[in-house]
Every structure is written in C-alpha cells, then in structure tokens.
C-alpha cells in the first residue's frame, strides 16, 4: 500500500468537506467548526481501498 501524500496546494475548506456528511462524524455548530478548522494543517490524498467497492469509510 502506498503512503498517503500530503496535499497542501488545494485545500478544501472544512465547511465544504465531503467527509462531514458521513455518519461517522457529528454535526458541528458554526462556532465549533470555526474553532476546529483552525487546527487544519493540510490534506491527504489517498487511493480508494479495493476491499470496499462501495466507497466510503469502512
């Protein structure tokens, strides 16, 4: 398995992150999301797992 690659050149704002809609994460209040987004330092680009053909987080 290849190591994740850090991706700093194209940052998705936390408010627009597609992972936020997954049931694994709780909904943030606007002030909480603003606070947490200050901790973001970059993004990772990873390949989709072959053992999860439906996509998403297993």
SULBELQUI-V537929 format. One record per backbone hydrogen bond with DSSP energy under -0.5 kcal/mol. CO is the residue of the C=O (numbers start at 1). NH is the residue of the N-H. Records with the same first field share a line. If there is no record, write none. Layout:
CO = NH + NH
//
This chain:
5 = 45
6 = 8
7 = 43
11 = 13
13 = 16
14 = 17
17 = 20
18 = 21
19 = 22
22 = 25
29 = 33
30 = 34
31 = 35
32 = 36
33 = 37
34 = 38
35 = 38
36 = 39
37 = 40
43 = 7
44 = 46
45 = 5
49 = 52
52 = 55
//
